[in-house]
Amino acid sequence: MKIDIEAASAKLAADPRISDYDFWRSLKNLNNEIFQIANSNEPIPMDMIRWRVILKQARSKRGHA
């Protein structure tokens, strides 16, 4: 399934049910999981990379770096 990163990040950024903390916590958890996989010398799933980009862009659209 192909994910439109721009559309997904815009939709998440516009969702008032998701707090800035939710974005931060999700991104932190995802980064920790990616770090653990990388330290195990296993391949990182592309979906994880895509979701990290989506979360970063959504957070950025809300005015956070």
TAWODA-V791557 format. One record per run of one state. SS is the DSSP state (@ for helix, = for strand, . for the rest). FROM is the first residue (numbers start at 1). TO is the last residue. Records with the same first field share a line. If there is no record, write none. Layout:
BEGIN
SS->FROM-TO ; FROM-TO
END
This chain:
BEGIN
.->1-4 ; 15-19 ; 40-45 ; 62-65
@->5-14 ; 20-39 ; 46-61
END
